[in-house]
Amino acid sequence: MTLNIGVIGTGAIGRDHIRRCSKVLQGARVVAVNDINRDNAAKAVSDLQLDARVYDNGHDLIKAADVQAVLVTS
């Protein structure tokens, strides 16, 4: 079973958590990201080669049907 994770905050700490959750941790994948600066979130998705949706706000990410757990790194 895979745990679908959403991450709020894509600064240095957020990117490190995203990388670990998507590349190191088995049984988890990052499916959603959000940052106060949408361009930063989109760049994180691109740089880390994720198949993840970028949300304009954290509330929508939290409510997303495919998100099972949320990491807040902001």
CHARMM-style PDB file with segment names, atoms N, HN, CA, C and O in Angstrom:
ATOM      1  N   MET     1       0.842  -1.175   0.000  1.00  0.00      PROA
ATOM      2  CA  MET     1       0.000   0.000   0.000  1.00  0.00      PROA
ATOM      3  C   MET     1       0.888   1.239   0.000  1.00  0.00      PROA
ATOM      4  O   MET     1       1.919   1.273   0.671  1.00  0.00      PROA
ATOM      5  N   THR     2       0.485   2.242  -0.748  1.00  0.00      PROA
ATOM      6  HN  THR     2      -0.353   2.214  -1.293  1.00  0.00      PROA
ATOM      7  CA  THR     2       1.241   3.480  -0.850  1.00  0.00      PROA
ATOM      8  C   THR     2       0.496   4.600  -0.143  1.00  0.00      PROA
ATOM      9  O   THR     2      -0.709   4.771  -0.327  1.00  0.00      PROA
ATOM     10  N   LEU     3       1.220   5.361   0.667  1.00  0.00      PROA
ATOM     11  HN  LEU     3       2.199   5.223   0.816  1.00  0.00      PROA
ATOM     12  CA  LEU     3       0.667   6.515   1.364  1.00  0.00      PROA
ATOM     13  C   LEU     3       0.889   7.743   0.502  1.00  0.00      PROA
ATOM     14  O   LEU     3       2.027   8.068   0.163  1.00  0.00      PROA
ATOM     15  N   ASN     4      -0.200   8.436   0.140  1.00  0.00      PROA
ATOM     16  HN  ASN     4      -1.124   8.172   0.415  1.00  0.00      PROA
ATOM     17  CA  ASN     4      -0.125   9.645  -0.671  1.00  0.00      PROA
ATOM     18  C   ASN     4       0.027  10.857   0.236  1.00  0.00      PROA
ATOM     19  O   ASN     4      -0.813  11.114   1.098  1.00  0.00      PROA
ATOM     20  N   ILE     5       1.107  11.596   0.031  1.00  0.00      PROA
ATOM     21  HN  ILE     5       1.790  11.387  -0.669  1.00  0.00      PROA
ATOM     22  CA  ILE     5       1.464  12.704   0.907  1.00  0.00      PROA
ATOM     23  C   ILE     5       1.341  14.033   0.175  1.00  0.00      PROA
ATOM     24  O   ILE     5       1.695  14.152  -0.998  1.00  0.00      PROA
ATOM     25  N   GLY     6       0.833  15.026   0.893  1.00  0.00      PROA
ATOM     26  HN  GLY     6       0.546  14.929   1.846  1.00  0.00      PROA
ATOM     27  CA  GLY     6       0.839  16.407   0.447  1.00  0.00      PROA
ATOM     28  C   GLY     6       1.820  17.181   1.308  1.00  0.00      PROA
ATOM     29  O   GLY     6       1.914  16.947   2.512  1.00  0.00      PROA
ATOM     30  N   VAL     7       2.555  18.105   0.691  1.00  0.00      PROA
ATOM     31  HN  VAL     7       2.478  18.295  -0.288  1.00  0.00      PROA
ATOM     32  CA  VAL     7       3.552  18.883   1.426  1.00  0.00      PROA
ATOM     33  C   VAL     7       3.246  20.367   1.259  1.00  0.00      PROA
ATOM     34  O   VAL     7       3.111  20.869   0.143  1.00  0.00      PROA
ATOM     35  N   ILE     8       3.140  21.052   2.387  1.00  0.00      PROA
ATOM     36  HN  ILE     8       3.249  20.644   3.294  1.00  0.00      PROA
ATOM     37  CA  ILE     8       2.945  22.499   2.398  1.00  0.00      PROA
ATOM     38  C   ILE     8       4.274  23.128   2.788  1.00  0.00      PROA
ATOM     39  O   ILE     8       4.768  22.924   3.897  1.00  0.00      PROA
ATOM     40  N   GLY     9       4.841  23.887   1.872  1.00  0.00      PROA
ATOM     41  HN  GLY     9       4.440  24.052   0.971  1.00  0.00      PROA
ATOM     42  CA  GLY     9       6.136  24.523   2.078  1.00  0.00      PROA
ATOM     43  C   GLY     9       7.202  23.838   1.246  1.00  0.00      PROA
ATOM     44  O   GLY     9       7.485  22.656   1.439  1.00  0.00      PROA
ATOM     45  N   THR    10       7.803  24.593   0.305  1.00  0.00      PROA
ATOM     46  HN  THR    10       7.573  25.553   0.148  1.00  0.00      PROA
ATOM     47  CA  THR    10       8.801  23.991  -0.583  1.00  0.00      PROA
ATOM     48  C   THR    10      10.138  24.723  -0.505  1.00  0.00      PROA
ATOM     49  O   THR    10      10.872  24.807  -1.490  1.00  0.00      PROA
ATOM     50  N   GLY    11      10.442  25.249   0.674  1.00  0.00      PROA
ATOM     51  HN  GLY    11       9.846  25.181   1.474  1.00  0.00      PROA
ATOM     52  CA  GLY    11      11.769  25.813   0.902  1.00  0.00      PROA
ATOM     53  C   GLY    11      12.770  24.685   1.067  1.00  0.00      PROA
ATOM     54  O   GLY    11      12.497  23.548   0.681  1.00  0.00      PROA
ATOM     55  N   ALA    12      13.926  24.991   1.637  1.00  0.00      PROA
ATOM     56  HN  ALA    12      14.148  25.915   1.950  1.00  0.00      PROA
ATOM     57  CA  ALA    12      14.991  23.992   1.775  1.00  0.00      PROA
ATOM     58  C   ALA    12      14.539  22.780   2.586  1.00  0.00      PROA
ATOM     59  O   ALA    12      14.793  21.642   2.193  1.00  0.00      PROA
ATOM     60  N   ILE    13      13.876  23.016   3.708  1.00  0.00      PROA
ATOM     61  HN  ILE    13      13.670  23.941   4.028  1.00  0.00      PROA
ATOM     62  CA  ILE    13      13.415  21.908   4.552  1.00  0.00      PROA
ATOM     63  C   ILE    13      12.328  21.119   3.825  1.00  0.00      PROA
ATOM     64  O   ILE    13      12.343  19.888   3.820  1.00  0.00      PROA
ATOM     65  N   GLY    14      11.388  21.833   3.214  1.00  0.00      PROA
ATOM     66  HN  GLY    14      11.376  22.833   3.218  1.00  0.00      PROA
ATOM     67  CA  GLY    14      10.312  21.172   2.476  1.00  0.00      PROA
ATOM     68  C   GLY    14      10.838  20.314   1.348  1.00  0.00      PROA
ATOM     69  O   GLY    14      10.397  19.179   1.165  1.00  0.00      PROA
ATOM     70  N   ARG    15      11.779  20.851   0.590  1.00  0.00      PROA
ATOM     71  HN  ARG    15      12.137  21.773   0.738  1.00  0.00      PROA
ATOM     72  CA  ARG    15      12.362  20.086  -0.516  1.00  0.00      PROA
ATOM     73  C   ARG    15      13.067  18.832  -0.012  1.00  0.00      PROA
ATOM     74  O   ARG    15      12.995  17.777  -0.642  1.00  0.00      PROA
ATOM     75  N   ASP    16      13.748  18.950   1.126  1.00  0.00      PROA
ATOM     76  HN  ASP    16      13.807  19.807   1.638  1.00  0.00      PROA
ATOM     77  CA  ASP    16      14.420  17.778   1.679  1.00  0.00      PROA
ATOM     78  C   ASP    16      13.402  16.712   2.077  1.00  0.00      PROA
ATOM     79  O   ASP    16      13.599  15.528   1.803  1.00  0.00      PROA
ATOM     80  N   HSD    17      12.320  17.129   2.719  1.00  0.00      PROA
ATOM     81  HN  HSD    17      12.160  18.091   2.942  1.00  0.00      PROA
ATOM     82  CA  HSD    17      11.270  16.172   3.086  1.00  0.00      PROA
ATOM     83  C   HSD    17      10.619  15.567   1.842  1.00  0.00      PROA
ATOM     84  O   HSD    17      10.350  14.366   1.800  1.00  0.00      PROA
ATOM     85  N   ILE    18      10.368  16.394   0.838  1.00  0.00      PROA
ATOM     86  HN  ILE    18      10.587  17.369   0.872  1.00  0.00      PROA
ATOM     87  CA  ILE    18       9.777  15.896  -0.409  1.00  0.00      PROA
ATOM     88  C   ILE    18      10.692  14.844  -1.034  1.00  0.00      PROA
ATOM     89  O   ILE    18      10.240  13.773  -1.438  1.00  0.00      PROA
ATOM     90  N   ARG    19      11.980  15.163  -1.106  1.00  0.00      PROA
ATOM     91  HN  ARG    19      12.348  16.033  -0.778  1.00  0.00      PROA
ATOM     92  CA  ARG    19      12.943  14.225  -1.692  1.00  0.00      PROA
ATOM     93  C   ARG    19      12.953  12.909  -0.916  1.00  0.00      PROA
ATOM     94  O   ARG    19      12.925  11.834  -1.515  1.00  0.00      PROA
ATOM     95  N   ARG    20      12.991  12.991   0.399  1.00  0.00      PROA
ATOM     96  HN  ARG    20      13.013  13.864   0.886  1.00  0.00      PROA
ATOM     97  CA  ARG    20      13.037  11.774   1.214  1.00  0.00      PROA
ATOM     98  C   ARG    20      11.748  10.955   1.064  1.00  0.00      PROA
ATOM     99  O   ARG    20      11.791   9.731   0.942  1.00  0.00      PROA
ATOM    100  N   CYS    21      10.611  11.644   1.074  1.00  0.00      PROA
ATOM    101  HN  CYS    21      10.576  12.638   1.173  1.00  0.00      PROA
ATOM    102  CA  CYS    21       9.328  10.925   0.963  1.00  0.00      PROA
ATOM    103  C   CYS    21       9.150  10.288  -0.406  1.00  0.00      PROA
ATOM    104  O   CYS    21       8.560   9.213  -0.518  1.00  0.00      PROA
ATOM    105  N   SER    22       9.653  10.938  -1.442  1.00  0.00      PROA
ATOM    106  HN  SER    22      10.133  11.811  -1.351  1.00  0.00      PROA
ATOM    107  CA  SER    22       9.416  10.423  -2.793  1.00  0.00      PROA
ATOM    108  C   SER    22      10.533   9.520  -3.306  1.00  0.00      PROA
ATOM    109  O   SER    22      10.293   8.680  -4.173  1.00  0.00      PROA
ATOM    110  N   LYS    23      11.739   9.678  -2.791  1.00  0.00      PROA
ATOM    111  HN  LYS    23      11.935  10.361  -2.087  1.00  0.00      PROA
ATOM    112  CA  LYS    23      12.877   8.921  -3.336  1.00  0.00      PROA
ATOM    113  C   LYS    23      13.455   7.896  -2.359  1.00  0.00      PROA
ATOM    114  O   LYS    23      14.055   6.912  -2.793  1.00  0.00      PROA
ATOM    115  N   VAL    24      13.289   8.103  -1.060  1.00  0.00      PROA
ATOM    116  HN  VAL    24      12.802   8.902  -0.708  1.00  0.00      PROA
ATOM    117  CA  VAL    24      13.940   7.241  -0.072  1.00  0.00      PROA
ATOM    118  C   VAL    24      12.935   6.368   0.667  1.00  0.00      PROA
ATOM    119  O   VAL    24      13.133   5.159   0.785  1.00  0.00      PROA
ATOM    120  N   LEU    25      11.880   6.958   1.154  1.00  0.00      PROA
ATOM    121  HN  LEU    25      11.720   7.941   1.058  1.00  0.00      PROA
ATOM    122  CA  LEU    25      10.886   6.252   1.959  1.00  0.00      PROA
ATOM    123  C   LEU    25      10.076   5.305   1.086  1.00  0.00      PROA
ATOM    124  O   LEU    25       9.445   5.739   0.122  1.00  0.00      PROA
ATOM    125  N   GLN    26      10.086   4.031   1.409  1.00  0.00      PROA
ATOM    126  HN  GLN    26      10.599   3.678   2.192  1.00  0.00      PROA
ATOM    127  CA  GLN    26       9.312   3.059   0.647  1.00  0.00      PROA
ATOM    128  C   GLN    26       7.855   3.118   1.080  1.00  0.00      PROA
ATOM    129  O   GLN    26       7.555   3.288   2.261  1.00  0.00      PROA
ATOM    130  N   GLY    27       6.958   2.976   0.120  1.00  0.00      PROA
ATOM    131  HN  GLY    27       7.202   2.838  -0.840  1.00  0.00      PROA
ATOM    132  CA  GLY    27       5.538   2.958   0.422  1.00  0.00      PROA
ATOM    133  C   GLY    27       4.928   4.333   0.575  1.00  0.00      PROA
ATOM    134  O   GLY    27       3.847   4.476   1.148  1.00  0.00      PROA
ATOM    135  N   ALA    28       5.610   5.345   0.069  1.00  0.00      PROA
ATOM    136  HN  ALA    28       6.488   5.229  -0.396  1.00  0.00      PROA
ATOM    137  CA  ALA    28       5.081   6.711   0.137  1.00  0.00      PROA
ATOM    138  C   ALA    28       5.370   7.423  -1.171  1.00  0.00      PROA
ATOM    139  O   ALA    28       6.350   7.133  -1.857  1.00  0.00      PROA
ATOM    140  N   ARG    29       4.498   8.356  -1.499  1.00  0.00      PROA
ATOM    141  HN  ARG    29       3.701   8.591  -0.942  1.00  0.00      PROA
ATOM    142  CA  ARG    29       4.756   9.207  -2.664  1.00  0.00      PROA
ATOM    143  C   ARG    29       4.130  10.569  -2.412  1.00  0.00      PROA
ATOM    144  O   ARG    29       3.089  10.680  -1.765  1.00  0.00      PROA
ATOM    145  N   VAL    30       4.771  11.588  -2.925  1.00  0.00      PROA
ATOM    146  HN  VAL    30       5.617  11.498  -3.451  1.00  0.00      PROA
ATOM    147  CA  VAL    30       4.266  12.954  -2.813  1.00  0.00      PROA
ATOM    148  C   VAL    30       3.361  13.198  -4.008  1.00  0.00      PROA
ATOM    149  O   VAL    30       3.799  13.122  -5.156  1.00  0.00      PROA
ATOM    150  N   VAL    31       2.092  13.494  -3.729  1.00  0.00      PROA
ATOM    151  HN  VAL    31       1.737  13.556  -2.797  1.00  0.00      PROA
ATOM    152  CA  VAL    31       1.110  13.695  -4.798  1.00  0.00      PROA
ATOM    153  C   VAL    31       0.640  15.140  -4.900  1.00  0.00      PROA
ATOM    154  O   VAL    31      -0.046  15.506  -5.854  1.00  0.00      PROA
ATOM    155  N   ALA    32       1.013  15.971  -3.907  1.00  0.00      PROA
ATOM    156  HN  ALA    32       1.570  15.673  -3.132  1.00  0.00      PROA
ATOM    157  CA  ALA    32       0.540  17.352  -3.895  1.00  0.00      PROA
ATOM    158  C   ALA    32       1.528  18.233  -3.148  1.00  0.00      PROA
ATOM    159  O   ALA    32       2.086  17.828  -2.129  1.00  0.00      PROA
ATOM    160  N   VAL    33       1.741  19.445  -3.660  1.00  0.00      PROA
ATOM    161  HN  VAL    33       1.287  19.775  -4.488  1.00  0.00      PROA
ATOM    162  CA  VAL    33       2.595  20.413  -2.980  1.00  0.00      PROA
ATOM    163  C   VAL    33       1.943  21.788  -3.032  1.00  0.00      PROA
ATOM    164  O   VAL    33       1.134  22.089  -3.909  1.00  0.00      PROA
ATOM    165  N   ASN    34       2.326  22.607  -2.061  1.00  0.00      PROA
ATOM    166  HN  ASN    34       2.984  22.362  -1.349  1.00  0.00      PROA
ATOM    167  CA  ASN    34       1.843  23.984  -1.996  1.00  0.00      PROA
ATOM    168  C   ASN    34       2.932  24.836  -1.368  1.00  0.00      PROA
ATOM    169  O   ASN    34       3.667  24.380  -0.492  1.00  0.00      PROA
ATOM    170  N   ASP    35       3.026  26.068  -1.821  1.00  0.00      PROA
ATOM    171  HN  ASP    35       2.429  26.438  -2.532  1.00  0.00      PROA
ATOM    172  CA  ASP    35       3.920  27.049  -1.222  1.00  0.00      PROA
ATOM    173  C   ASP    35       3.277  28.412  -1.391  1.00  0.00      PROA
ATOM    174  O   ASP    35       2.499  28.624  -2.321  1.00  0.00      PROA
ATOM    175  N   ILE    36       3.598  29.337  -0.497  1.00  0.00      PROA
ATOM    176  HN  ILE    36       4.230  29.164   0.259  1.00  0.00      PROA
ATOM    177  CA  ILE    36       3.058  30.686  -0.613  1.00  0.00      PROA
ATOM    178  C   ILE    36       3.452  31.294  -1.963  1.00  0.00      PROA
ATOM    179  O   ILE    36       2.743  32.144  -2.503  1.00  0.00      PROA
ATOM    180  N   ASN    37       4.587  30.849  -2.496  1.00  0.00      PROA
ATOM    181  HN  ASN    37       5.163  30.159  -2.057  1.00  0.00      PROA
ATOM    182  CA  ASN    37       5.036  31.246  -3.826  1.00  0.00      PROA
ATOM    183  C   ASN    37       4.824  30.052  -4.759  1.00  0.00      PROA
ATOM    184  O   ASN    37       5.589  29.089  -4.738  1.00  0.00      PROA
ATOM    185  N   ARG    38       3.778  30.133  -5.572  1.00  0.00      PROA
ATOM    186  HN  ARG    38       3.156  30.916  -5.589  1.00  0.00      PROA
ATOM    187  CA  ARG    38       3.411  29.007  -6.448  1.00  0.00      PROA
ATOM    188  C   ARG    38       4.555  28.589  -7.359  1.00  0.00      PROA
ATOM    189  O   ARG    38       4.735  27.402  -7.628  1.00  0.00      PROA
ATOM    190  N   ASP    39       5.332  29.565  -7.835  1.00  0.00      PROA
ATOM    191  HN  ASP    39       5.186  30.530  -7.616  1.00  0.00      PROA
ATOM    192  CA  ASP    39       6.456  29.243  -8.716  1.00  0.00      PROA
ATOM    193  C   ASP    39       7.480  28.350  -8.013  1.00  0.00      PROA
ATOM    194  O   ASP    39       8.054  27.456  -8.636  1.00  0.00      PROA
ATOM    195  N   ASN    40       7.710  28.589  -6.721  1.00  0.00      PROA
ATOM    196  HN  ASN    40       7.244  29.315  -6.215  1.00  0.00      PROA
ATOM    197  CA  ASN    40       8.634  27.732  -5.964  1.00  0.00      PROA
ATOM    198  C   ASN    40       8.111  26.302  -5.886  1.00  0.00      PROA
ATOM    199  O   ASN    40       8.875  25.347  -6.023  1.00  0.00      PROA
ATOM    200  N   ALA    41       6.811  26.159  -5.665  1.00  0.00      PROA
ATOM    201  HN  ALA    41       6.190  26.935  -5.554  1.00  0.00      PROA
ATOM    202  CA  ALA    41       6.210  24.824  -5.597  1.00  0.00      PROA
ATOM    203  C   ALA    41       6.340  24.116  -6.944  1.00  0.00      PROA
ATOM    204  O   ALA    41       6.703  22.941  -7.001  1.00  0.00      PROA
ATOM    205  N   ALA    42       6.045  24.831  -8.021  1.00  0.00      PROA
ATOM    206  HN  ALA    42       5.751  25.786  -7.975  1.00  0.00      PROA
ATOM    207  CA  ALA    42       6.147  24.242  -9.360  1.00  0.00      PROA
ATOM    208  C   ALA    42       7.590  23.857  -9.681  1.00  0.00      PROA
ATOM    209  O   ALA    42       7.837  22.822 -10.300  1.00  0.00      PROA
ATOM    210  N   LYS    43       8.536  24.685  -9.262  1.00  0.00      PROA
ATOM    211  HN  LYS    43       8.336  25.526  -8.760  1.00  0.00      PROA
ATOM    212  CA  LYS    43       9.952  24.379  -9.498  1.00  0.00      PROA
ATOM    213  C   LYS    43      10.376  23.140  -8.712  1.00  0.00      PROA
ATOM    214  O   LYS    43      11.139  22.317  -9.218  1.00  0.00      PROA
ATOM    215  N   ALA    44       9.894  23.003  -7.496  1.00  0.00      PROA
ATOM    216  HN  ALA    44       9.275  23.672  -7.085  1.00  0.00      PROA
ATOM    217  CA  ALA    44      10.219  21.811  -6.700  1.00  0.00      PROA
ATOM    218  C   ALA    44       9.709  20.551  -7.391  1.00  0.00      PROA
ATOM    219  O   ALA    44      10.414  19.544  -7.454  1.00  0.00      PROA
ATOM    220  N   VAL    45       8.490  20.607  -7.906  1.00  0.00      PROA
ATOM    221  HN  VAL    45       7.917  21.425  -7.854  1.00  0.00      PROA
ATOM    222  CA  VAL    45       7.913  19.456  -8.618  1.00  0.00      PROA
ATOM    223  C   VAL    45       8.766  19.117  -9.838  1.00  0.00      PROA
ATOM    224  O   VAL    45       9.056  17.949 -10.098  1.00  0.00      PROA
ATOM    225  N   SER    46       9.162  20.140 -10.576  1.00  0.00      PROA
ATOM    226  HN  SER    46       8.926  21.089 -10.365  1.00  0.00      PROA
ATOM    227  CA  SER    46       9.976  19.928 -11.771  1.00  0.00      PROA
ATOM    228  C   SER    46      11.373  19.417 -11.412  1.00  0.00      PROA
ATOM    229  O   SER    46      11.842  18.428 -11.977  1.00  0.00      PROA
ATOM    230  N   ASP    47      12.030  20.091 -10.478  1.00  0.00      PROA
ATOM    231  HN  ASP    47      11.649  20.893 -10.019  1.00  0.00      PROA
ATOM    232  CA  ASP    47      13.397  19.719 -10.095  1.00  0.00      PROA
ATOM    233  C   ASP    47      13.477  18.296  -9.547  1.00  0.00      PROA
ATOM    234  O   ASP    47      14.436  17.573  -9.817  1.00  0.00      PROA
ATOM    235  N   LEU    48      12.470  17.900  -8.780  1.00  0.00      PROA
ATOM    236  HN  LEU    48      11.691  18.487  -8.560  1.00  0.00      PROA
ATOM    237  CA  LEU    48      12.482  16.579  -8.148  1.00  0.00      PROA
ATOM    238  C   LEU    48      11.765  15.517  -8.989  1.00  0.00      PROA
ATOM    239  O   LEU    48      11.604  14.374  -8.562  1.00  0.00      PROA
ATOM    240  N   GLN    49      11.339  15.919 -10.189  1.00  0.00      PROA
ATOM    241  HN  GLN    49      11.470  16.848 -10.536  1.00  0.00      PROA
ATOM    242  CA  GLN    49      10.703  15.013 -11.151  1.00  0.00      PROA
ATOM    243  C   GLN    49       9.538  14.249 -10.524  1.00  0.00      PROA
ATOM    244  O   GLN    49       9.472  13.021 -10.574  1.00  0.00      PROA
ATOM    245  N   LEU    50       8.618  15.023  -9.931  1.00  0.00      PROA
ATOM    246  HN  LEU    50       8.671  16.021  -9.891  1.00  0.00      PROA
ATOM    247  CA  LEU    50       7.456  14.432  -9.274  1.00  0.00      PROA
ATOM    248  C   LEU    50       6.252  14.417 -10.199  1.00  0.00      PROA
ATOM    249  O   LEU    50       6.121  15.256 -11.090  1.00  0.00      PROA
ATOM    250  N   ASP    51       5.398  13.471  -9.977  1.00  0.00      PROA
ATOM    251  HN  ASP    51       5.504  12.790  -9.253  1.00  0.00      PROA
ATOM    252  CA  ASP    51       4.076  13.464 -10.596  1.00  0.00      PROA
ATOM    253  C   ASP    51       3.122  13.957  -9.514  1.00  0.00      PROA
ATOM    254  O   ASP    51       2.370  13.178  -8.926  1.00  0.00      PROA
ATOM    255  N   ALA    52       3.165  15.264  -9.262  1.00  0.00      PROA
ATOM    256  HN  ALA    52       3.775  15.896  -9.739  1.00  0.00      PROA
ATOM    257  CA  ALA    52       2.399  15.853  -8.164  1.00  0.00      PROA
ATOM    258  C   ALA    52       1.698  17.112  -8.642  1.00  0.00      PROA
ATOM    259  O   ALA    52       2.187  17.826  -9.517  1.00  0.00      PROA
ATOM    260  N   ARG    53       0.555  17.362  -8.055  1.00  0.00      PROA
ATOM    261  HN  ARG    53       0.157  16.782  -7.345  1.00  0.00      PROA
ATOM    262  CA  ARG    53      -0.223  18.552  -8.382  1.00  0.00      PROA
ATOM    263  C   ARG    53       0.226  19.705  -7.487  1.00  0.00      PROA
ATOM    264  O   ARG    53       0.494  19.514  -6.301  1.00  0.00      PROA
ATOM    265  N   VAL    54       0.306  20.899  -8.065  1.00  0.00      PROA
ATOM    266  HN  VAL    54       0.088  21.055  -9.029  1.00  0.00      PROA
ATOM    267  CA  VAL    54       0.643  22.107  -7.317  1.00  0.00      PROA
ATOM    268  C   VAL    54      -0.658  22.818  -6.962  1.00  0.00      PROA
ATOM    269  O   VAL    54      -1.461  23.138  -7.838  1.00  0.00      PROA
ATOM    270  N   TYR    55      -0.855  23.058  -5.681  1.00  0.00      PROA
ATOM    271  HN  TYR    55      -0.202  22.798  -4.970  1.00  0.00      PROA
ATOM    272  CA  TYR    55      -2.064  23.727  -5.195  1.00  0.00      PROA
ATOM    273  C   TYR    55      -1.763  25.180  -4.867  1.00  0.00      PROA
ATOM    274  O   TYR    55      -0.679  25.514  -4.390  1.00  0.00      PROA
ATOM    275  N   ASP    56      -2.749  26.043  -5.134  1.00  0.00      PROA
ATOM    276  HN  ASP    56      -3.630  25.771  -5.522  1.00  0.00      PROA
ATOM    277  CA  ASP    56      -2.601  27.469  -4.858  1.00  0.00      PROA
ATOM    278  C   ASP    56      -2.678  27.785  -3.372  1.00  0.00      PROA
ATOM    279  O   ASP    56      -2.141  28.799  -2.926  1.00  0.00      PROA
ATOM    280  N   ASN    57      -3.343  26.927  -2.598  1.00  0.00      PROA
ATOM    281  HN  ASN    57      -3.779  26.103  -2.960  1.00  0.00      PROA
ATOM    282  CA  ASN    57      -3.415  27.168  -1.155  1.00  0.00      PROA
ATOM    283  C   ASN    57      -3.446  25.843  -0.398  1.00  0.00      PROA
ATOM    284  O   ASN    57      -3.838  24.802  -0.925  1.00  0.00      PROA
ATOM    285  N   GLY    58      -3.022  25.928   0.843  1.00  0.00      PROA
ATOM    286  HN  GLY    58      -2.703  26.774   1.271  1.00  0.00      PROA
ATOM    287  CA  GLY    58      -2.929  24.733   1.672  1.00  0.00      PROA
ATOM    288  C   GLY    58      -4.261  24.089   1.976  1.00  0.00      PROA
ATOM    289  O   GLY    58      -4.347  22.870   2.120  1.00  0.00      PROA
ATOM    290  N   HSD    59      -5.316  24.909   2.077  1.00  0.00      PROA
ATOM    291  HN  HSD    59      -5.247  25.899   1.960  1.00  0.00      PROA
ATOM    292  CA  HSD    59      -6.641  24.364   2.387  1.00  0.00      PROA
ATOM    293  C   HSD    59      -7.099  23.385   1.308  1.00  0.00      PROA
ATOM    294  O   HSD    59      -7.622  22.314   1.616  1.00  0.00      PROA
ATOM    295  N   ASP    60      -6.900  23.759   0.042  1.00  0.00      PROA
ATOM    296  HN  ASP    60      -6.475  24.629  -0.207  1.00  0.00      PROA
ATOM    297  CA  ASP    60      -7.300  22.867  -1.048  1.00  0.00      PROA
ATOM    298  C   ASP    60      -6.457  21.593  -1.059  1.00  0.00      PROA
ATOM    299  O   ASP    60      -6.970  20.511  -1.346  1.00  0.00      PROA
ATOM    300  N   LEU    61      -5.176  21.715  -0.751  1.00  0.00      PROA
ATOM    301  HN  LEU    61      -4.758  22.594  -0.519  1.00  0.00      PROA
ATOM    302  CA  LEU    61      -4.312  20.535  -0.687  1.00  0.00      PROA
ATOM    303  C   LEU    61      -4.811  19.586   0.395  1.00  0.00      PROA
ATOM    304  O   LEU    61      -4.915  18.381   0.167  1.00  0.00      PROA
ATOM    305  N   ILE    62      -5.119  20.124   1.569  1.00  0.00      PROA
ATOM    306  HN  ILE    62      -5.034  21.103   1.754  1.00  0.00      PROA
ATOM    307  CA  ILE    62      -5.584  19.296   2.687  1.00  0.00      PROA
ATOM    308  C   ILE    62      -6.886  18.589   2.339  1.00  0.00      PROA
ATOM    309  O   ILE    62      -7.092  17.441   2.732  1.00  0.00      PROA
ATOM    310  N   LYS    63      -7.765  19.263   1.604  1.00  0.00      PROA
ATOM    311  HN  LYS    63      -7.598  20.196   1.285  1.00  0.00      PROA
ATOM    312  CA  LYS    63      -9.068  18.692   1.253  1.00  0.00      PROA
ATOM    313  C   LYS    63      -9.020  17.750   0.051  1.00  0.00      PROA
ATOM    314  O   LYS    63     -10.011  17.081  -0.243  1.00  0.00      PROA
ATOM    315  N   ALA    64      -7.893  17.685  -0.644  1.00  0.00      PROA
ATOM    316  HN  ALA    64      -7.088  18.228  -0.406  1.00  0.00      PROA
ATOM    317  CA  ALA    64      -7.795  16.870  -1.858  1.00  0.00      PROA
ATOM    318  C   ALA    64      -8.065  15.399  -1.547  1.00  0.00      PROA
ATOM    319  O   ALA    64      -7.556  14.857  -0.566  1.00  0.00      PROA
ATOM    320  N   ALA    65      -8.861  14.770  -2.385  1.00  0.00      PROA
ATOM    321  HN  ALA    65      -9.275  15.211  -3.182  1.00  0.00      PROA
ATOM    322  CA  ALA    65      -9.290  13.384  -2.160  1.00  0.00      PROA
ATOM    323  C   ALA    65      -8.129  12.397  -2.151  1.00  0.00      PROA
ATOM    324  O   ALA    65      -8.182  11.391  -1.444  1.00  0.00      PROA
ATOM    325  N   ASP    66      -7.085  12.670  -2.922  1.00  0.00      PROA
ATOM    326  HN  ASP    66      -7.041  13.488  -3.496  1.00  0.00      PROA
ATOM    327  CA  ASP    66      -5.984  11.704  -3.010  1.00  0.00      PROA
ATOM    328  C   ASP    66      -4.897  11.909  -1.954  1.00  0.00      PROA
ATOM    329  O   ASP    66      -3.968  11.105  -1.870  1.00  0.00      PROA
ATOM    330  N   VAL    67      -4.994  12.960  -1.154  1.00  0.00      PROA
ATOM    331  HN  VAL    67      -5.748  13.613  -1.223  1.00  0.00      PROA
ATOM    332  CA  VAL    67      -3.999  13.225  -0.110  1.00  0.00      PROA
ATOM    333  C   VAL    67      -4.424  12.520   1.174  1.00  0.00      PROA
ATOM    334  O   VAL    67      -5.506  12.773   1.704  1.00  0.00      PROA
ATOM    335  N   GLN    68      -3.563  11.637   1.663  1.00  0.00      PROA
ATOM    336  HN  GLN    68      -2.684  11.432   1.232  1.00  0.00      PROA
ATOM    337  CA  GLN    68      -3.859  10.867   2.875  1.00  0.00      PROA
ATOM    338  C   GLN    68      -3.122  11.390   4.104  1.00  0.00      PROA
ATOM    339  O   GLN    68      -3.545  11.141   5.233  1.00  0.00      PROA
ATOM    340  N   ALA    69      -2.037  12.104   3.894  1.00  0.00      PROA
ATOM    341  HN  ALA    69      -1.694  12.306   2.976  1.00  0.00      PROA
ATOM    342  CA  ALA    69      -1.251  12.667   4.995  1.00  0.00      PROA
ATOM    343  C   ALA    69      -0.650  13.983   4.521  1.00  0.00      PROA
ATOM    344  O   ALA    69      -0.376  14.156   3.333  1.00  0.00      PROA
ATOM    345  N   VAL    70      -0.448  14.907   5.449  1.00  0.00      PROA
ATOM    346  HN  VAL    70      -0.672  14.767   6.414  1.00  0.00      PROA
ATOM    347  CA  VAL    70       0.084  16.223   5.099  1.00  0.00      PROA
ATOM    348  C   VAL    70       1.295  16.531   5.976  1.00  0.00      PROA
ATOM    349  O   VAL    70       1.256  16.363   7.195  1.00  0.00      PROA
ATOM    350  N   LEU    71       2.367  16.982   5.333  1.00  0.00      PROA
ATOM    351  HN  LEU    71       2.398  17.118   4.343  1.00  0.00      PROA
ATOM    352  CA  LEU    71       3.536  17.503   6.034  1.00  0.00      PROA
ATOM    353  C   LEU    71       3.519  19.013   5.890  1.00  0.00      PROA
ATOM    354  O   LEU    71       3.452  19.530   4.775  1.00  0.00      PROA
ATOM    355  N   VAL    72       3.580  19.720   7.000  1.00  0.00      PROA
ATOM    356  HN  VAL    72       3.634  19.299   7.906  1.00  0.00      PROA
ATOM    357  CA  VAL    72       3.651  21.179   6.970  1.00  0.00      PROA
ATOM    358  C   VAL    72       5.086  21.559   7.302  1.00  0.00      PROA
ATOM    359  O   VAL    72       5.553  21.350   8.422  1.00  0.00      PROA
ATOM    360  N   THR    73       5.774  22.117   6.319  1.00  0.00      PROA
ATOM    361  HN  THR    73       5.394  22.286   5.410  1.00  0.00      PROA
ATOM    362  CA  THR    73       7.190  22.449   6.486  1.00  0.00      PROA
ATOM    363  C   THR    73       7.434  23.937   6.322  1.00  0.00      PROA
ATOM    364  O   THR    73       8.573  24.364   6.133  1.00  0.00      PROA
ATOM    365  N   SER    74       6.383  24.723   6.394  1.00  0.00      PROA
ATOM    366  HN  SER    74       5.457  24.376   6.548  1.00  0.00      PROA
ATOM    367  CA  SER    74       6.540  26.171   6.207  1.00  0.00      PROA
ATOM    368  C   SER    74       6.869  26.849   7.509  1.00  0.00      PROA
ATOM    369  OT1 SER    74       7.037  28.068   7.545  1.00  0.00      PROA
TER     370      SER     74
END
